[in-house]
Amino acid sequence: MPLSAFADAVFRRTYAFHPTETWPEAAKRVATAVADDASQQAQFESLIRDRVFIPGGRYLYSSGRPIMQVSNCFGFLAQDSREGWSDLMRSALMCLSTGGGIGVSYSDIRPKGTPIARMGGASSGPLALMQMVNEVGRHVMAGGSRRSALWAGLHWKHHDISDFIRIKDWNDDIRTMKAKNFDYPAPLDMTNVSVVIDQEYLDKLAAGDLHVKALHETICELAARTGEPAFRNDALIKRDDPDAVTGNPCQEAVLHDNDVCNLGSVVLPRIRSVSHLEEVVRTAIRFLYNGSLRGYYPTDTIAKTATKNRRLGLGIMGLHEFMLQHGTRYEWSVDLAKMLAVWSDVADDEAKKYAASKGGAVPVATRAIAPTGTISIIAGT
């Protein structure tokens, strides 16, 4: 099936290599750049061309270019030193300029006003560093077309949390100017923000701790009124991965410091059977693993982390359409459970086998359900 007019317009605007490139040509370009040989290239190309599997947007844009940066996003833990601030600013510029979004945890930055022993003066605090990164995001547009995506997280016990949760509660003057001109600068306007909570927070909230209760109610009131901040629940995240210190801009991926998102999604409505899904998942895992080997990494530190983790993010899209096809409501069903079990188990199994065949690290993760905006439009679901 050809792309719809809408899907074709999105593809040409955002991902096409040149103005006349067609979707089948793009599928071949991407598959050729990632595959080991002609046989594998044909497998990859078929899945992408028929829109059974859609790689992440960075694959669609970057594959075949001299700088083939295929990671959709990167994660960082901000370090509390002049060198750490400098490293973060450099990493932000390098990642954003190659099209990857960034998520940064700022919880280790000392509070605003803290005396600085060696240099004298006082710390500017984490919000100042967030604003600096936000301004990099404002002025960097990858390929001249893709706006930067940013996330900032701060732990609920940080001294500056009160200012943090209110930073996007802009006054009427800023709101008026924003309405007139989207590019008018406002505090953290390029950045998604989240309060990082943990088991202690949840326990104190359940016990009726007055301080936590007041903080929680303020966060929820601001979220309802302005849309932010959100919560990042480290009580769950660190239970599964103690080294997960940050996440990507949309927070579907939990990341280590200097870690990457390596994304692609199976289009569920185009899956014919459980055995078909198994075949597609195995091929998609090989695609993403190869991409982790061939992709360009913006800094040496990121490259080292990627080599160690080989993190994959195979997702799914078209969930509601799949349910409509199977005559079920938007809820759990036996058919869906079978599909998700195959997606999960086969992805893990193939990742281990393929890593062994490559002599590389077994991926620390294989799945992530990313928000599929433009690529779901292209997929037609």
C-alpha positions as CSV (number, residue, x, y, z in Angstrom):
1,M,0.0,0.0,0.0
2,P,1.3,3.5,-0.8
3,L,1.6,6.1,1.9
4,S,-1.4,8.3,2.5
5,A,-1.1,11.9,1.4
6,F,-0.7,12.9,5.1
7,A,2.0,10.2,5.7
8,D,3.8,11.1,2.6
9,A,3.9,14.8,3.5
10,V,5.3,14.0,7.0
11,F,7.9,11.6,5.5
12,R,9.1,14.2,3.0
13,R,9.1,17.0,5.5
14,T,11.0,15.2,8.2
15,Y,12.9,12.1,7.0
16,A,13.3,12.0,3.2
17,F,17.0,12.1,2.0
18,H,16.1,14.3,-0.9
19,P,12.8,15.9,-2.2
20,T,12.0,13.1,-4.6
21,E,12.9,10.1,-2.4
22,T,10.0,7.6,-2.1
23,W,9.2,5.5,0.9
24,P,10.4,2.2,-0.8
25,E,13.7,4.0,-1.6
26,A,14.0,5.1,2.0
27,A,13.4,1.6,3.2
28,K,16.2,0.4,1.0
29,R,18.5,3.2,2.1
30,V,18.0,2.5,5.8
31,A,18.2,-1.3,5.4
32,T,21.4,-1.1,3.4
33,A,23.1,1.2,5.9
34,V,22.3,-1.2,8.8
35,A,22.5,-4.7,7.4
36,D,25.5,-7.0,7.4
37,D,24.9,-8.5,4.0
38,A,22.5,-8.7,1.0
39,S,20.3,-11.4,2.7
40,Q,19.9,-9.4,5.8
41,Q,19.4,-6.2,3.9
42,A,16.4,-7.8,2.0
43,Q,14.8,-8.8,5.3
44,F,15.2,-5.4,6.9
45,E,14.0,-3.6,3.7
46,S,10.9,-5.8,3.4
47,L,9.7,-5.1,7.0
48,I,10.3,-1.4,6.7
49,R,8.9,-1.0,3.2
50,D,5.7,-2.9,4.1
51,R,5.5,-0.9,7.4
52,V,5.5,-3.9,9.6
53,F,8.4,-2.5,11.5
54,I,9.3,1.2,11.6
55,P,12.7,2.2,12.9
56,G,13.0,5.3,15.1
57,G,13.1,8.7,13.4
58,R,16.8,9.1,13.6
59,Y,17.3,5.9,11.6
60,L,14.9,7.2,8.9
61,Y,16.7,10.6,8.8
62,S,20.4,9.6,9.3
63,S,20.9,6.3,7.6
64,G,23.2,6.7,4.7
65,R,24.5,10.1,5.7
66,P,28.2,10.7,6.5
67,I,27.2,11.2,10.1
68,M,24.8,8.3,10.8
69,Q,23.5,9.3,14.2
70,V,20.6,6.8,14.9
71,S,20.0,7.3,18.6
72,N,16.8,9.1,19.3
73,C,17.8,10.3,22.8
74,F,20.6,10.4,25.4
75,G,20.6,10.6,29.2
76,F,22.9,12.3,31.7
77,L,23.5,12.8,35.4
78,A,24.7,16.4,35.9
79,Q,27.9,16.6,37.9
80,D,28.4,19.2,40.7
81,S,31.6,20.9,39.4
82,R,32.7,23.4,36.9
83,E,34.1,20.6,34.8
84,G,30.8,18.7,35.1
85,W,28.7,21.8,34.0
86,S,31.1,22.2,31.0
87,D,30.8,18.6,30.1
88,L,27.0,18.7,30.2
89,M,26.9,21.8,28.0
90,R,29.2,20.2,25.5
91,S,27.2,16.9,25.5
92,A,23.9,18.8,25.1
93,L,25.2,20.7,22.1
94,M,26.7,17.6,20.5
95,C,23.6,15.4,21.0
96,L,21.0,18.0,20.2
97,S,22.8,19.1,17.0
98,T,22.7,15.5,15.7
99,G,19.0,15.2,16.3
100,G,18.9,13.3,19.7
101,G,16.9,14.6,22.6
102,I,18.4,14.6,26.1
103,G,17.2,13.9,29.6
104,V,19.2,15.2,32.6
105,S,18.9,14.5,36.3
106,Y,20.1,17.5,38.2
107,S,19.6,16.1,41.8
108,D,23.4,16.1,42.6
109,I,23.8,19.8,41.9
110,R,24.3,21.8,45.2
111,P,21.4,24.2,46.1
112,K,21.4,27.8,45.0
113,G,23.3,30.0,47.4
114,T,25.6,27.3,48.7
115,P,29.1,28.8,49.4
116,I,31.8,27.7,46.9
117,A,35.0,27.0,49.0
118,R,37.8,27.2,46.4
119,M,36.6,29.9,44.1
120,G,34.5,32.0,46.5
121,G,31.0,33.2,45.9
122,A,27.9,31.0,45.9
123,S,26.4,28.3,43.7
124,S,23.9,29.3,41.1
125,G,22.0,26.0,41.8
126,P,20.5,23.4,39.5
127,L,17.8,25.7,38.0
128,A,20.5,27.9,36.5
129,L,22.1,24.9,34.8
130,M,18.7,23.7,33.5
131,Q,18.1,27.2,32.0
132,M,21.5,27.1,30.3
133,V,20.7,23.7,28.7
134,N,17.2,24.9,27.8
135,E,18.8,27.8,25.8
136,V,21.0,25.4,23.9
137,G,17.8,23.6,23.0
138,R,16.2,26.8,21.9
139,H,18.9,27.6,19.4
140,V,19.8,24.2,18.1
141,M,17.6,22.7,15.4
142,A,18.9,19.5,14.0
143,G,19.1,19.4,10.2
144,G,17.3,22.8,10.2
145,S,14.0,21.1,10.9
146,R,13.8,19.2,14.2
147,R,13.3,21.1,17.4
148,S,15.3,19.9,20.4
149,A,13.6,17.7,23.1
150,L,14.7,18.1,26.7
151,W,13.9,16.7,30.1
152,A,15.0,17.8,33.6
153,G,14.5,15.9,36.8
154,L,15.1,17.0,40.4
155,H,14.7,14.9,43.6
156,W,11.9,15.8,45.9
157,K,14.3,16.3,48.9
158,H,16.4,18.8,47.0
159,H,16.6,22.2,48.7
160,D,15.5,24.0,45.5
161,I,12.4,21.8,44.8
162,S,9.9,24.5,45.6
163,D,11.3,26.8,42.9
164,F,11.7,23.9,40.5
165,I,8.0,22.8,40.6
166,R,6.9,26.4,40.0
167,I,9.3,27.3,37.2
168,K,6.8,26.7,34.4
169,D,4.0,28.4,36.2
170,W,4.6,31.5,34.0
171,N,3.0,34.9,34.8
172,D,0.4,36.5,32.5
173,D,2.9,38.7,30.7
174,I,5.0,35.7,29.6
175,R,1.9,33.7,28.6
176,T,0.7,36.6,26.5
177,M,4.0,36.9,24.7
178,K,4.2,33.1,24.2
179,A,0.7,33.2,22.7
180,K,1.8,35.9,20.2
181,N,5.2,34.3,19.4
182,F,5.9,30.6,20.1
183,D,9.7,31.3,20.1
184,Y,9.4,34.0,22.8
185,P,11.8,32.8,25.6
186,A,10.2,31.6,28.8
187,P,11.7,29.6,31.7
188,L,12.3,26.0,30.7
189,D,9.9,26.3,27.8
190,M,11.9,23.7,25.8
191,T,12.1,21.3,28.7
192,N,9.8,18.6,30.2
193,V,10.2,18.6,34.0
194,S,9.6,15.9,36.6
195,V,9.9,15.6,40.3
196,V,11.9,12.4,41.1
197,I,10.2,10.5,43.9
198,D,11.1,7.3,45.8
199,Q,9.8,4.8,48.3
200,E,10.5,7.2,51.2
201,Y,8.2,9.8,49.5
202,L,5.5,7.2,48.9
203,D,5.7,5.9,52.5
204,K,5.5,9.4,54.0
205,L,2.7,10.4,51.7
206,A,0.7,7.3,52.8
207,A,1.5,8.0,56.4
208,G,0.1,11.6,56.1
209,D,3.5,13.4,56.6
210,L,2.5,17.1,56.5
211,H,5.5,18.3,54.5
212,V,5.2,15.6,51.8
213,K,1.4,15.9,51.7
214,A,1.7,19.7,51.1
215,L,4.4,19.2,48.4
216,H,2.3,16.5,46.7
217,E,-0.8,18.6,46.6
218,T,1.1,21.6,45.2
219,I,2.7,19.4,42.4
220,C,-0.7,17.9,41.5
221,E,-2.3,21.4,41.5
222,L,0.4,22.7,39.2
223,A,0.2,19.7,36.9
224,A,-3.6,20.0,36.6
225,R,-3.3,23.8,35.8
226,T,-0.1,24.0,33.7
227,G,0.6,20.4,32.6
228,E,3.8,20.1,34.6
229,P,5.7,18.9,36.6
230,A,5.3,15.2,36.2
231,F,6.5,12.5,38.5
232,R,9.4,10.0,37.9
233,N,8.9,7.1,40.3
234,D,12.4,5.8,41.2
235,A,10.8,3.4,43.7
236,L,9.9,1.2,40.8
237,I,12.7,2.1,38.4
238,K,15.6,1.4,40.8
239,R,14.0,-1.8,41.9
240,D,14.6,-3.1,38.4
241,D,17.8,-1.2,37.6
242,P,19.8,0.4,40.4
243,D,22.1,2.2,37.9
244,A,19.2,4.0,36.2
245,V,19.8,7.6,37.1
246,T,17.9,9.5,34.4
247,G,15.6,9.0,31.4
248,N,14.9,10.4,27.9
249,P,12.7,13.5,27.2
250,C,9.5,11.5,27.2
251,Q,10.6,9.2,30.0
252,E,9.6,5.9,28.3
253,A,13.3,4.8,28.6
254,V,15.2,4.6,31.9
255,L,18.8,5.3,31.3
256,H,22.3,5.2,32.9
257,D,24.6,8.2,32.8
258,N,25.7,8.9,29.2
259,D,23.3,6.2,27.9
260,V,21.3,6.1,24.7
261,C,17.8,5.3,23.3
262,N,17.9,2.9,20.3
263,L,14.3,2.8,19.1
264,G,12.0,1.0,16.6
265,S,8.4,-0.2,16.7
266,V,6.5,-3.2,15.5
267,V,3.2,-2.2,13.8
268,L,0.8,-4.6,15.5
269,P,-2.2,-4.2,13.1
270,R,0.1,-5.6,10.3
271,I,1.0,-8.8,12.3
272,R,-0.8,-11.8,10.8
273,S,-0.1,-14.4,13.5
274,V,1.9,-15.2,16.6
275,S,4.5,-16.9,14.4
276,H,4.7,-13.9,12.2
277,L,5.3,-11.7,15.2
278,E,8.1,-13.9,16.4
279,E,9.8,-13.6,13.0
280,V,9.3,-9.8,12.9
281,V,10.6,-9.4,16.5
282,R,13.8,-11.4,15.8
283,T,14.5,-9.4,12.7
284,A,13.8,-6.1,14.4
285,I,16.2,-7.0,17.3
286,R,18.9,-7.8,14.8
287,F,18.3,-4.5,13.1
288,L,18.6,-2.5,16.3
289,Y,21.7,-4.4,17.5
290,N,23.4,-3.7,14.2
291,G,22.3,0.0,14.5
292,S,24.0,0.2,17.8
293,L,27.2,-1.0,16.2
294,R,27.1,1.2,13.1
295,G,25.7,4.4,14.6
296,Y,27.7,7.5,15.3
297,Y,27.9,8.6,19.0
298,P,28.3,12.3,19.8
299,T,31.0,11.8,22.5
300,D,33.5,9.2,23.5
301,T,31.8,8.7,26.9
302,I,28.5,8.0,25.2
303,A,30.2,5.5,22.8
304,K,31.7,3.6,25.8
305,T,28.4,3.4,27.5
306,A,26.6,2.2,24.4
307,T,29.3,-0.4,23.8
308,K,28.8,-1.7,27.4
309,N,25.0,-1.6,27.5
310,R,23.9,-2.2,23.9
311,R,20.5,-0.9,25.0
312,L,17.7,-1.7,22.6
313,G,14.2,-0.2,22.6
314,L,11.8,-2.3,20.5
315,G,8.3,-1.0,21.0
316,I,4.8,-1.6,19.6
317,M,2.3,0.7,18.0
318,G,-1.2,0.5,16.7
319,L,-2.5,-1.1,19.9
320,H,-6.0,0.2,19.6
321,E,-6.3,-0.7,16.0
322,F,-5.1,-4.2,16.8
323,M,-7.9,-4.5,19.4
324,L,-10.5,-3.3,17.0
325,Q,-9.3,-5.9,14.5
326,H,-9.7,-8.6,17.1
327,G,-13.1,-7.4,18.3
328,T,-12.1,-6.5,21.8
329,R,-12.4,-3.4,23.9
330,Y,-9.3,-1.3,24.9
331,E,-8.4,-3.6,27.7
332,W,-6.6,-6.9,28.4
333,S,-7.5,-9.8,26.2
334,V,-6.1,-13.3,25.6
335,D,-5.0,-12.4,22.0
336,L,-3.2,-9.3,23.3
337,A,-1.5,-11.3,26.1
338,K,-0.2,-13.8,23.6
339,M,1.3,-11.0,21.5
340,L,2.9,-9.2,24.3
341,A,4.4,-12.4,25.7
342,V,6.0,-13.1,22.3
343,W,7.2,-9.5,22.0
344,S,8.8,-9.7,25.4
345,D,10.2,-13.3,25.5
346,V,11.4,-13.4,21.9
347,A,13.1,-10.0,22.1
348,D,15.1,-11.1,25.1
349,D,15.9,-14.5,23.6
350,E,17.1,-13.0,20.2
351,A,19.1,-10.3,21.9
352,K,21.1,-12.9,23.8
353,K,21.6,-15.1,20.8
354,Y,22.5,-12.3,18.4
355,A,24.9,-10.6,20.8
356,A,26.7,-13.9,21.2
357,S,27.0,-14.3,17.4
358,K,28.4,-10.8,17.3
359,G,30.8,-11.2,20.2
360,G,29.3,-8.2,21.9
361,A,27.5,-7.3,25.1
362,V,24.1,-8.7,25.8
363,P,21.7,-5.7,25.8
364,V,20.8,-4.4,29.3
365,A,17.3,-3.9,28.0
366,T,15.4,-4.8,24.8
367,R,12.1,-3.0,24.9
368,A,10.6,0.5,25.3
369,I,7.2,1.7,24.2
370,A,8.0,5.1,22.8
371,P,5.4,7.8,21.9
372,T,5.2,7.2,18.1
373,G,4.1,10.5,16.6
374,T,5.5,10.9,13.1
375,I,6.4,7.3,12.6
376,S,2.9,6.1,13.5
377,I,1.5,8.5,10.9
378,I,3.9,7.0,8.3
379,A,2.9,3.5,9.5
380,G,-0.7,4.4,8.8
381,T,-2.0,3.4,12.3
